[in-house]
Amino acid sequence: MPPFFIALSQSNPVLGDLPGNVALILKAAERAHNEGAKLLLTPELSVTGYPPEDLLLREAFIQSVEAQVAFLAKQLAVYSDLRVIVGYPSRTHDGLQNVAGVLYRGEVIATYAKQKLPNHEVFDEVRYFTPGNDACIFDVDGTKVGLIICEDAWHSAPAAQAKHAGAELLVIPNASPYHLEKQSLRTDILRSRVLETGLPLVYVNAVGGQDELVFDGASFAFNQSADLAVVLPQFEEAFQLVRFIDQDIEVGEIVAQQPIEAQVYKALVLGVKDYIVKNGFPGAIIGLSGGVDSALVLAIAVDALGADKVRAVMMPSRYTADISWIDAKEMADNLSVQYDEIAIAPMFEAFEHSLANEFKNLPIDATEENIQARIRGTLLMAMSNKSGRIVLTTGNKSEMAVGYCTLYGDMAGGFAVIKDIAKTLVYKLCAYRNSLSHVIPERILTRAPSAELRPDQKDQDSLPAYEILDAILAKYMEQDQSIESIIAEGFKAEDVEKVTRLIKINEYKRRQSPIGVRITQRAFGRDWRYPITNKFRA
């Protein structure tokens, strides 16, 4: 059988932009044709973007998809020797299905309906789709190619079914979102499919941000020996030819996997960029405090959007230390962003005066701290309204977990950049960013974290050390370990009970927070669904 090239289009579709996504496919098809490919593989649901969610319940959306697929097939007819695999929702006699279609010479010559519909973590395809049952085998110059979709590859049966139907090569379109260690998990699973079937495979993944999800690309191919033959880069669009020769994948370029800190930082940059650009915001506004969280968010925003589209606002209180002021200004200067200062003391004094009778003979407590945070939130949102720029909030996962944040204050905004980043990881990401170019002042990374809303305030006055808090958070919230098992690992019972209790009672706050980039296997949001009204206590 003659050798042929398979083109991988690791593309960044915009969900719902059907004409734009079709244009991306046509551009990739033109390049694939010009470079001599016989097969072009695009990501799962490449016509619509992933996940379409409740758009799939709209008749007008499905009709538009059908029209665009028909249009795409006709446009691709000009490439008479190129087969193009595209993904789209399709109405069949079994119901709406998640389909990959093979477009060739103006027609859809074969379709495959996804069999394993994920219904875990951030996925809820069972809500929308009916699973398929049948193998899909099509011919490319005498080679029998088997087609399966994303989640199918995480189970043995679909690949085995394709092999039994005569497949000599597996191709797999995907929309697989990133989380820590996801790429290693993917390659381990797909290597198992090669070892089970003896078939080489080609895996293409989407790239880009979609609300809180970030797709990292990192497409790859395995040869018959279950060795990686080709690996594409993470977090960027890419186009790559893979040669199929002598019933196997020829070894090509293998892009090395980056360290975790580099992966996470790029995920955050891509997530911020795509959320802001795809939704048409002209830029971003950040409340800069002189602390580590806002410093990291500012660096990410500038790397995502460019300094000209980012504005930093310092809003000192009567408790703001001079070093916070100095460090915030230095940080803004290092990144060349617009920097402004608005003192909140006069507004806080006005609140104190207005509430004097209400608070008479009552001790000062968190109420006064929250008023200051809400003044800042109001100022940022006012500037957002006037300019159209989105406010990026700066709270991290550790704070969100235990409620160390203020509703309508530091939680006010449109996108929570580091919502899924534990405090200990915040410091590692700052160190990584400074390794590229030193933009975060060293003192921000070495001084004790503080909200600076009362005299001599420190985070650890109210919380366990972040190393302890983050470890408990990971075990309880991300790994679903029991309170007893965490204590048995050596953590103090009072720390475990305090952290887990705070996680539970602050669910009502998190439900009102903006979405943010998901980088762990379990983030507060789509894949954390605990009831607010809940009397159960372990």
N, C-alpha and C positions, 0 to 999 in steps of 0.2 A: 504494500500500500504506500502511495506517495506521501512524503512529509508535507505538513502544512503549518501555517502560523495561526495561533489564536491570539486575538487582541483583547487585552483587559482594559476596560475603561473604569478607572476608580474615580467616579464623578461625585459632584456635590449638587444634587437636585434641590430645588426649592419646593417644599410641600405645597401642592395645589396649583403651582405654576405649570399647568400642563403644556402650553405652547413652549415655554422656556425649557422645560425638561426634554421635550421632543427635539428642540433645537440642539441641546447637548448631545443627544443620541445621534442625530444626523451629523454633527461635527465629528464625533468619534468614528462614525461609520465611514465618512469621507477619508479620514486619516487611515483607518484600518484598510480600506480599499487601496489607497495610494501606496501603502507599505506592504501590500501583497497578502494580507490576512484572508483566510477563508471563513473565519468565525469570529464574531465580536460578542463579548460577554459584558453585559451591564448589570448594575446591582439589582437586588430585589425591589419590586415596585418602582422601577426607575422612571416610569411615566408619571407617577403621582407624587413620589417622595414617600418616606416612611417615618412614622406611622400615620396613616390618614385619619385614624380614629373615627369620630362620628360624621366626618364627611362621607363616609361609606354608607351612611343611612339616608343620604340625600340623592333622590332620583336624578336631579340635574347634574350632580357630580358624576354619577355612573354613565349617564348619557354622554357627557363631555369626554370621559375617558374612552368610551367606545369610538367616538368620532375621531379622537386624536390617534388611537391605535390604527384605525383604518387609513387615516392620512399618512401616518408614519410608514405603513407597509407600502403604500403607493410611492412615496418619496424614495424609499430604499430600493425600489425595483431597478433603478439605474445601475446599481452595483450587482450585476448578474451572477457574480461568483462569490458573493458574501452573504453568509447567514448571520442574522443579528438576533440575539436573545435579549428580550426586554420584559420587564415585569409590570403587571397591572392587575387591578381587580376585574374579574370577569363573571358575568351572569351565565350560569350553566343550568342544565336540567336538574342539578343537585342543589343549586343555590348559588350565592355569591362566593367566589373562590379566589384565593391568592394564587395568581397564575404567572408562569413564565412562558412566553410565546416565542416560537422560532419564526422570524420573518425572513422570507426568501422569495425573490423575484415577484414582489408585489402581493404576496399572500402570507397568511399565517399557516405554515405547513405542519406545525405540531404545537401542542400545548401540554404543559404539566401543571397540575394543581397541587399545591403544597399539602402534604399529608399530616405532618406533625405541627399542629397549631400551638404555639407557646402561650401559656396562660399562667405565667409566674413572673416575679420581679416586676419589670415595667411593661410586660407584654400582656395583652388581653385579646388576642386574635380570635379566640373562641366566641367573643361577643359579636364578631362581624362575619366570620367566614365559615364555610362548610369544608371539611377536609376532603382531599382527593383520595383516590385508591389505586390509580393505575400508573405504571411505569411510562416513561417517555423516552423513546429511542429515535434518533434521527441520524441521517448519513452525512458525513463530510468526506468527500473523495474516497469512499470505500471504508471509512472508519465509522463504526457504530458508537455514537456519542450518547451517553445517558445523562439526563437532566434531573436534578433535585434542587430544592430551595432551602437555604439557611438552616432552620431548626431540624429539617430532615436529616442533615448530616450529623446531628448530635445523637442520632439513634441508628442502630444497625440495619433495621429492616428496609428502609427506602433504598439505600445503596446496594444491599443484597438483592433486592427486587430488580434493580436496574441491571446488575450483573447477570442475573438469571434470564433477563430479557435480551441479553446479547451485548450489553455495553462493553466497549473496550477502553473507554475513557469517561470519567465523570467531570461534569462542569456544574458549578454551584454558585448562583447569584445570592448575595447576602445583603441584609441591612442589620448589621450586628453592632450595637452600641458599645462604647468603651467603658470599662471599669478597670481598676487596678488588677494587673496580672491577666487580663482578658486574652491577650494575644498568645501567651503561653498555653492557656487553657484551650484556645481554639486549635492551635497546632497539635496539641496532644490528642484531642478528640479526632481531628481529621487524619492524623497519622494512623489511628486505630482503624478508620474506614479503609485506608489503603492496605493495611496488613490483613484485614478481614476479606477483602475482595480481590486483592492483587492488582487493582486498577490504579493507574495514575489519576490525579485529579487536579483541577484548576478551580480556585476559589477567588471570587472578586467581591469586595466589600465596598459599601458606600463610605463617603467621607463628608464631614460637615456637622454643623450644629443644628438641632431641631428642638426648640424650647429647651428643656433641661437635658436632653440627650445629646451626646457628641459621638459621632461615628468616626472611627480613626483610620479607616482604610486598611493598610497593612495587608493587602491582598497577597496571595501566595499560590504556589503550585508544588505538589509532591510528585516525585517520580515513583516508579514501581517498587523501588527499594525502600520506600517510605522515608526518603531523604528530601529535605527542602531543596527545590531546584531553582525557584524564583521567589523573591520577596520584595514587595513594593514598599515605599516609605509610609510612615504614619502621619496622619493629620495634614495631608496635602493631596490635592488632586494629582493623578498620575495616569499615564498611558504606557502600556508595556506589551510587547509581542513575546509570546511563548511558543517555542517550536516543538511540535509533536512529530517525532521521527522514530521509526522502528518500534512502534507501539509504546513509546515512552516519551516523557518530557525531557527535553534537553536542558542541561544546567545553564542558567543565565545569571543575571545580576541578583545578588542577595543583599538587601539593605539590612545592616545590623540593627537589632532592637536597641533602643536608647535606654539609659537609666530611668528608673521610676520617676524621679523628680523632673527630668526633662519631659517625659511623657505627660505627666499631670499638668505641668506648666503649659505645654502646647495645647492640651485639651482645653484648658481654661481660656487661653487666648482665642482659640478657634470658636469655642462656645460663645464668648462675648462678641466676637466679630460678627458671627452669623446671626446672632439674636438681634443685634443692633442694625446691621446692614439689611438683612432680609425683612425686617419690620419697618424699615424706612426712617429710623431715628437719625437726626443729623449729627449726633454726638452724645457725650456722656458728661455727667456732673458727679463729683465725688466729694463727700465731706472728709477732709484730710485732718487727722487729729494729731499727728506726730507719733502715732502708735504703729505697731507692726502690721495689723490687719489692713488698715487703709493704705499703708505704704505698698503692700503687695497688690491690692486691688488697683491702685494707681498705675503701677508698673505694667500690670496685665492689660489695662485699658489702653495705655499708650502703645504697647506692642501690638494690640489688636487693631487700633483705629488710627494711630498717628497722633502726635502731640497736639496738632491743630484742632482736633475734634474732642479734646478732653479738657475739662475745667476743674480745678481743685479749689475748694473753699474751706478755709480754716475758720472755725467758729469758737474762739476761746471763751471759756467761762472764768469766773472769779477764782476757780481752782486749777486752771491750766498752768502747768509749770513752764517756766521760760524755755527750758530745753525742748519741750514739745513744740513750742512756737518756732524755735530756731531750726529744729530738725525737719519740721513740715516745710518750711520755706526752702531749706536746702534740697529736700527731696523734689519739690516742684521745680526748682531751678535746674537740678540735674536732668530732669526729663523735659524741660523747656515747655511746660504747660502754662496756660493762663492760671494765675494764682490770685485769690482775693481773700480778704479777711473781713469778717463781720462779727463783732463782739456781741455775745448774747447776754452779758450782764445787765444792760438797761432793760431788756425785755423780761429777764428773770425777776428783776426788782419790781417791774410793773405787775407781774403775776403775784409776787409776794404781797404787794400792797392790796391788790384786788381780793386776795384770799385771806387777808389778815384776820378778819372776823371768823371765817370758817375754821381757820387753823389755830385760833386763840387757845392757849394753854395746852396745846398738843405738841409732842416732841417732834423734832426734825427727823425724818426717816427717808425711805426710798421715794416717797412722793416728790420731794424737792429735787431729787436726782432725775426722776422721770420727766418732770416739767422741763428741765434743761435739755434733755434728750429730745423732747417733743418740739421745743423751740427750734432746735437744729433741723429736725425733720420738716417742720413747716417752712423754714427758709429754703431748704433744698428743693422742696416740691414747688414752691412759688417760682424759683428760678427755672425749674423744669417746665412749668406751665408757660412761662414767658418765652423761653427759647426753643421749646420742643425737644430739648435733650433729655435723655433718660437718666434718672438717678440710679447709680449703682450702689447698692448697700454693701457694707463691709463686715457683717457678722460672720463668724466662722461656725463650723459644725459643733464644736464643743459648747459654745455659747448658746446656740440654737437648741441643743439637746436639753440643757438645764435651765433654760429661760433667762439666762444672763443677758437680756436684751429688752428693749422697751417698745411695746406696741405703739405705732404712730410716731416713734422717735427714731432710733437708729435702724429700726426695721422698715421705715418708710422708704419706698423706692420701687423701681420697676424690675430690677434683676439683681439677684443675690449671688455675686460672683463666686465667693468662697463658702457658700452655704454647706457644701459637702466636704470641706477641708478641715480636719481636726487642727487644733492650735499647734500641736507639735509638728505637724506637717507644714503649717504656715511658715515656721522658721526655716525648715529645710528648703522650701520653695524660694524664700527670700535669699538664702545662701546660693541657690542655683542661679537665680537671676543676677545676683552680684558677680557670679563667676563669668557671666557673659560680658557685663560692663558694670562697674560699681556705681549704682544709682541710689541704693538704699543706705542712708547714713548708718554707720556702725552702732551708734548709740541706740538707735531704734531697736536693734537686734539684741542688745545686751541689758537694757534697763528692764525692770520689772513691769509687766503689763498693768495698766490702770485705766479705768473709765474717766478718772479725774472729774468726778461729780460731787466729791466731798473732800475735806482736807485729808491729805496723806493716804488716799484710797489706793488699795492694791487688789487685783482680781483674787489673789489667794486669801484675802480676808474672808471671802464668802464661799470659796470653792476649794476642793482638794487641789494639790499640785497638778498641773495639766498633764504631766506624764502619767499620773494615776488616773485622772478623770478620763483621758483619752483611751487608756487601756481598758477601763471598765466599759466605756461607751462602745468600743469595738466588739468586745466579747458579748455584751448584753444586746445591743441594738443591731449590729451587723451580723453577728454569728449566732444569735438566739440562744446563748448559753443561759443557764439558770442562775439565780442569785446564789444558790448554795454552791454551785460548781465554781463560780468566780471567787467566792470566799475561800473555798478549798484550795485554790491556787495561791493563796497567800495574801490576798488583799484584805484590808481591815473591813470588818463587817459594817462599821459605821460609815465608811466611805462608800461601800457598795450600796448600802441601803439608802444613803442620801442621794447618790447619783441616780439610781434607778427610780426613786420616788420623784425626783425633779423631772426626769424624762417624762413620766406619766402625767404629772399635773400641769405641764407646760404644753401639752398637745394643742390646747386652744390657741396659744400664741402662734405656733408653727403653721396652723391652718390658715392664718391670716398673713403669712409672710410671702414675699415674692418667690417665684421659682428661681432656681439656680442650677449651675452646671453639676451634673451627676458624675462622680468619678469613683465612687465605691460601689460594691455589689449591692449595698442597701443604703439608699439616701432617704432623708426626710422628704416625702413627696409621693411620686407615683407608686413606689414600692414599699411605703410605710403607711399602713392604713389602720391605725388604732382609733377606737372610739374615744371621743372627748368625754362624754358622759359614761363613766365606767367605774364601778365600785370594786372590781376584782383587784386584789393585792396578793402577790405571791409571798 
